[in-house]
Structure formats: structure tokens, C-alpha cells
Amino acid sequence: MGRVTVRRPVRRISATGDRRRLDALAAEEPLELRVGGRALAVTMRTPGHDVELAHGFLLSEGVIGGREDIAVARYCDGVDDQGRNTYNVLDIALADGVPPPDTGVERNFYTTSSCGVCGKAALDAVKLRTRFAPAEAAFAVKSETLSGLPDALRARQKVFASTGGLHAAALFTPDGELAVVREDVGRHNAVDKVLGWAVLDGRIPAPGLGLLVSGRASFELVQKAAMAGIGLLAAVSAPSSLAVELAEENGITLIGFLRGDSMNLYTGDHRILT
């Protein structure tokens, strides 16, 4: 169901010489998400775990609140020039009684790694739309446990190790166990995949899990944590100002620059045990 990596010839120039070889690249293909046969969004993603991605996307957009809200997820259409299914079109059938997405969920039929949601209107929408209360998550973790998470995440980034071109996200427990790790060319897709895993595993809302991301913490990633009822988001890189604002308003602990034995606590430091 799609290649995760693609081999391409490359000319390698370095201080030790000039040679040609094959290089592994992270695969990037479009995935069209449909709900009830209606096109909802197209996202550029690394193939794999597409059903999780769809569940996580619909959760973070407020369309569903758990696995019981989706009846069927199936691949359809989408063939290449040889008539083979590309597995790049996924249709979701909502369960009886679940209303279809509002037109506002549609992202101009195209989604990238930064989907362009921002501003006060978006902040208010998140506060109104989330079905769960991340501020009530009784999640506490030791600082030394957090310090070990980036290395644990990197050890499970198998595709990143061969390509160097993927983001990663993980859900972890207070004792530092990585419950699930997913990789993708889009940071938002990686998060949607781990949230989709939680949906399918019946773990939403997820007040007993933290969210870890390998890059920066954007507004959208904090939004996704809020929609899943997650009370702590830790990022290896920096957060944006709007991410900090949203985390504070929703009672989410936001950690940035989680590297080695140091980290920056931007909001909700009561969840960090030192």
C-alpha cells in the first residue's frame, strides 16, 4: 500500500571524493479523504497507517469523538497508468446519527504541513468544539523521564534513520513508555496517525497520555492535543507564540526545546515533577 521510501540516484560530493550512488528518500504521495463519498481534504503524506490518519484528522476537526462514530473506512478509486490501485483515496462512512462535517472543516481541498489555521477566531473555535477537557487531565511526569523521551523516539524512527526526511510523533505514559510512534513527511500527519491509533484502540479521550513531537510545536498541534483531551505536549524544538497562548487557555502543559537534560516549560508546569 504505497512505498515508504524511494531509491533515487544521487551524486555525492565531499572532501573525500566525488561518487554516484543510490539514496533513500522519504515517499510523499497525496491522500484524498472523503466522508460519505464527498471530498473533504487532500494531504501530502507518507503512505502507511492511512486509516489512523483519517481517524485522527476527523477527531482533531471535531467530526468524531471516538471509534464508534465511524462505521467503515475503505480505499476507493485512484488508479495509476497501469490500472493498479494507488491507495491514495480513502472514503469514510460515519456511523448512523453522526452528522457530516461542517463546510468549515474543508481546507480548500488541500492540506500541507502548516494548514493555515490561526487567529482569535480559531482559538475560540477550539474552545467551543473540543469534547474533552485537557485541563482536567491528571497527568504528571518526572523531568528525568521527559529527558529520555527524544532518544527513545529517535531509536524508533526507522524511516528517518534511512532518509533523514521525516517528522515523528508519539504518545507516551507517565513512566516514559512510548505507546505508539508514527512517522510522516508532515508533522500534522504524524500527530493525526498517533491520535488515530488512540481512537481505534479506544483510548480517546486520552488524559493518561502525553504527546511528543520531533520538531516544533505549532498552534495546530496544540489544537490536536486539546481535541483528544491530552494534557501535555512536549516538543524537541520551539513552540510558536499562538501555540503557547492556546495551551495556556486550554490548561495544557507545553514543553519546548526538550533536549538532553534541559527543557523549557511554557505553560502548566504543575504536571512536571522535579
C-alpha positions as CSV (number, residue, x, y, z in Angstrom):
1,M,0.0,0.0,0.0
2,G,2.4,2.6,-1.2
3,R,6.1,2.9,-0.7
4,V,7.5,4.4,2.5
5,T,10.9,5.1,0.8
6,V,12.0,5.6,-2.8
7,R,15.5,5.0,-4.1
8,R,17.0,7.6,-6.4
9,P,20.4,8.1,-7.9
10,V,22.5,10.9,-6.4
11,R,25.9,12.5,-6.9
12,R,27.7,12.7,-3.6
13,I,30.4,15.4,-3.4
14,S,32.5,15.6,-0.2
15,A,36.1,16.3,1.0
16,T,36.9,12.6,0.4
17,G,35.8,12.5,-3.2
18,D,33.0,12.5,-5.8
19,R,30.9,9.5,-6.4
20,R,27.4,8.4,-7.5
21,R,25.2,6.1,-5.5
22,L,21.5,5.4,-4.7
23,D,19.9,7.5,-2.0
24,A,16.8,6.7,0.1
25,L,14.1,9.4,0.0
26,A,11.0,9.6,2.2
27,A,8.0,8.9,0.0
28,E,5.4,11.6,-0.4
29,E,2.1,11.0,-2.0
30,P,-1.3,12.7,-1.9
31,L,-4.1,11.2,0.2
32,E,-7.7,12.3,-0.6
33,L,-10.0,11.9,2.3
34,R,-13.7,11.6,1.6
35,V,-16.6,11.4,4.0
36,G,-19.7,9.6,2.6
37,G,-18.3,9.9,-0.9
38,R,-17.7,13.7,-0.6
39,A,-14.2,15.0,-0.9
40,L,-13.1,16.6,2.3
41,A,-9.3,17.2,2.1
42,V,-6.2,16.2,0.3
43,T,-3.0,15.9,2.4
44,M,0.5,15.1,1.3
45,R,1.6,12.2,3.4
46,T,4.0,9.3,3.7
47,P,1.9,6.2,2.7
48,G,1.0,3.9,5.6
49,H,-1.3,4.0,8.6
50,D,-3.8,5.9,6.4
51,V,-6.9,4.7,8.3
52,E,-5.3,6.0,11.5
53,L,-4.5,9.3,9.8
54,A,-8.2,9.6,8.8
55,H,-9.5,8.9,12.3
56,G,-7.0,11.3,13.8
57,F,-7.8,14.1,11.3
58,L,-11.6,13.7,11.9
59,L,-11.1,13.7,15.7
60,S,-9.0,16.8,15.6
61,E,-11.5,18.6,13.4
62,G,-14.3,17.7,15.8
63,V,-16.2,15.4,13.4
64,I,-15.9,12.3,15.6
65,G,-15.3,11.7,19.3
66,G,-14.4,8.0,19.2
67,R,-14.2,4.9,17.1
68,E,-17.9,4.2,17.4
69,D,-18.5,7.3,15.3
70,I,-17.0,5.7,12.2
71,A,-18.7,2.7,10.5
72,V,-16.3,1.9,7.7
73,A,-13.1,3.1,6.2
74,R,-12.2,1.9,2.7
75,Y,-9.9,2.7,-0.2
76,C,-11.6,3.5,-3.5
77,D,-10.8,4.8,-7.0
78,G,-7.3,6.1,-7.5
79,V,-5.5,4.0,-10.2
80,D,-2.2,4.5,-11.8
81,D,-1.4,4.4,-15.6
82,Q,-1.4,0.6,-15.4
83,G,-4.8,0.4,-13.7
84,R,-3.4,-0.5,-10.3
85,N,-5.0,1.0,-7.2
86,T,-2.7,3.7,-5.7
87,Y,-4.4,3.5,-2.3
88,N,-4.5,7.3,-2.3
89,V,-8.2,7.8,-1.9
90,L,-9.8,6.8,1.4
91,D,-13.6,7.1,2.0
92,I,-15.0,7.2,5.5
93,A,-18.6,6.2,6.3
94,L,-19.8,7.8,9.5
95,A,-22.0,5.8,11.9
96,D,-25.7,6.4,11.9
97,G,-26.6,9.6,13.7
98,V,-23.2,11.2,13.4
99,P,-23.6,14.5,11.5
100,P,-21.3,15.1,8.5
101,P,-18.5,17.6,8.7
102,D,-19.3,21.3,8.6
103,T,-18.2,23.0,5.4
104,G,-15.7,24.9,7.6
105,V,-13.7,21.7,8.0
106,E,-12.8,21.7,4.3
107,R,-9.3,23.2,3.9
108,N,-9.8,24.4,0.3
109,F,-9.4,20.8,-0.6
110,Y,-5.6,20.8,0.1
111,T,-3.7,20.5,3.3
112,T,0.0,20.9,3.9
113,S,2.3,20.6,7.0
114,S,1.1,24.1,8.1
115,C,-2.6,24.3,7.4
116,G,-3.0,28.0,8.0
117,V,-5.4,28.0,11.0
118,C,-4.6,30.9,13.1
119,G,-6.0,34.0,14.9
120,K,-8.5,34.6,17.7
121,A,-11.4,33.1,15.8
122,A,-9.6,29.8,15.6
123,L,-8.8,29.9,19.3
124,D,-12.4,30.5,20.2
125,A,-13.5,27.7,17.8
126,V,-11.2,25.2,19.5
127,K,-12.5,26.1,23.0
128,L,-16.1,25.6,21.8
129,R,-15.5,22.4,19.7
130,T,-13.4,20.2,21.9
131,R,-15.5,17.5,23.6
132,F,-12.9,16.9,26.3
133,A,-11.2,19.0,28.9
134,P,-7.4,18.7,28.7
135,A,-7.1,21.0,31.8
136,E,-8.6,18.1,33.8
137,A,-6.0,15.6,32.7
138,A,-4.4,14.2,35.8
139,F,-1.1,13.6,34.0
140,A,2.2,14.1,35.9
141,V,5.7,13.1,34.7
142,K,9.2,13.4,36.2
143,S,11.6,15.7,34.4
144,E,14.2,13.0,34.1
145,T,11.6,10.8,32.4
146,L,10.9,13.5,29.8
147,S,14.6,13.9,29.2
148,G,14.9,10.3,28.0
149,L,12.0,10.6,25.5
150,P,13.7,12.2,22.5
151,D,16.4,9.4,22.4
152,A,13.7,6.8,22.8
153,L,11.7,8.4,19.9
154,R,14.8,8.6,17.7
155,A,15.5,4.9,18.3
156,R,12.1,4.0,16.8
157,Q,12.3,6.4,13.8
158,K,13.3,3.7,11.4
159,V,12.5,5.6,8.2
160,F,14.1,8.8,9.4
161,A,17.3,6.8,10.1
162,S,17.5,5.8,6.4
163,T,16.2,9.1,4.8
164,G,16.6,11.9,7.4
165,G,13.4,13.4,6.0
166,L,10.5,12.6,8.3
167,H,8.8,14.0,11.3
168,A,7.7,11.8,14.2
169,A,5.1,11.8,16.9
170,A,4.5,9.6,19.9
171,L,2.0,9.0,22.7
172,F,3.7,8.2,26.0
173,T,2.7,7.2,29.5
174,P,3.8,8.9,32.8
175,D,6.6,6.3,33.2
176,G,8.1,7.1,29.8
177,E,6.8,4.2,27.8
178,L,6.1,5.1,24.1
179,A,2.7,3.6,23.5
180,V,2.9,4.3,19.7
181,V,5.2,6.0,17.3
182,R,4.4,7.2,13.8
183,E,6.5,9.0,11.1
184,D,5.4,11.2,8.2
185,V,6.6,13.9,5.9
186,G,4.0,16.2,7.5
187,R,4.2,16.9,11.3
188,H,0.5,17.2,11.5
189,N,0.0,13.9,9.7
190,A,2.3,12.1,12.2
191,V,0.2,13.5,15.0
192,D,-3.0,12.5,13.3
193,K,-1.7,9.0,12.9
194,V,-0.9,8.6,16.6
195,L,-4.3,10.1,17.6
196,G,-6.0,7.8,15.1
197,W,-4.2,4.9,16.7
198,A,-5.7,6.0,20.1
199,V,-9.1,6.4,18.6
200,L,-9.0,2.8,17.1
201,D,-7.7,1.5,20.4
202,G,-10.5,3.1,22.4
203,R,-8.2,5.5,24.3
204,I,-9.9,8.7,23.5
205,P,-10.1,10.9,25.5
206,A,-6.5,10.4,26.5
207,P,-5.9,12.2,29.8
208,G,-3.4,9.5,30.8
209,L,-1.1,10.0,27.8
210,G,1.3,12.7,26.7
211,L,2.1,13.8,23.2
212,L,5.7,14.0,21.9
213,V,6.7,15.6,18.6
214,S,10.2,15.6,17.0
215,G,10.0,19.1,15.7
216,R,8.4,22.4,16.7
217,A,5.1,22.9,18.5
218,S,2.7,24.8,16.3
219,F,-0.8,26.1,17.0
220,E,-2.3,23.2,15.1
221,L,-0.5,20.5,17.1
222,V,-1.7,22.1,20.4
223,Q,-5.2,22.1,18.9
224,K,-5.0,18.4,18.1
225,A,-3.9,17.7,21.7
226,A,-6.8,19.7,23.0
227,M,-9.3,17.8,20.8
228,A,-8.0,14.5,22.1
229,G,-8.2,15.6,25.8
230,I,-4.4,15.3,26.1
231,G,-2.9,17.5,28.9
232,L,0.8,17.6,28.0
233,L,2.6,18.3,24.7
234,A,6.4,18.1,24.5
235,A,8.4,19.2,21.5
236,V,12.1,18.8,20.7
237,S,12.1,22.3,19.1
238,A,10.4,25.6,19.7
239,P,6.8,26.5,20.1
240,S,5.1,29.4,18.4
241,S,3.5,32.2,20.3
242,L,0.0,31.2,19.3
243,A,0.7,27.6,20.4
244,V,1.7,28.9,23.9
245,E,-1.5,31.0,24.0
246,L,-3.7,28.1,23.0
247,A,-2.0,25.8,25.5
248,E,-2.5,28.2,28.3
249,E,-6.2,28.8,27.5
250,N,-6.8,25.1,27.5
251,G,-4.8,24.1,30.5
252,I,-2.3,22.1,28.5
253,T,1.3,21.7,29.7
254,L,3.6,22.8,26.8
255,I,7.3,21.9,26.8
256,G,9.7,23.1,24.2
257,F,13.4,22.5,23.5
258,L,13.3,19.1,25.1
259,R,17.0,18.2,24.6
260,G,19.3,16.3,26.8
261,D,18.6,17.2,30.5
262,S,17.1,20.6,29.7
263,M,13.7,21.8,28.6
264,N,11.6,25.0,28.6
265,L,8.3,24.9,30.4
266,Y,5.9,27.4,28.8
267,T,2.6,26.5,30.5
268,G,1.2,24.1,33.0
269,D,4.4,23.4,34.9
270,H,2.4,21.7,37.7
271,R,2.5,18.5,35.7
272,I,6.3,18.3,35.8
273,L,7.8,16.6,38.8
274,T,11.4,17.6,39.6
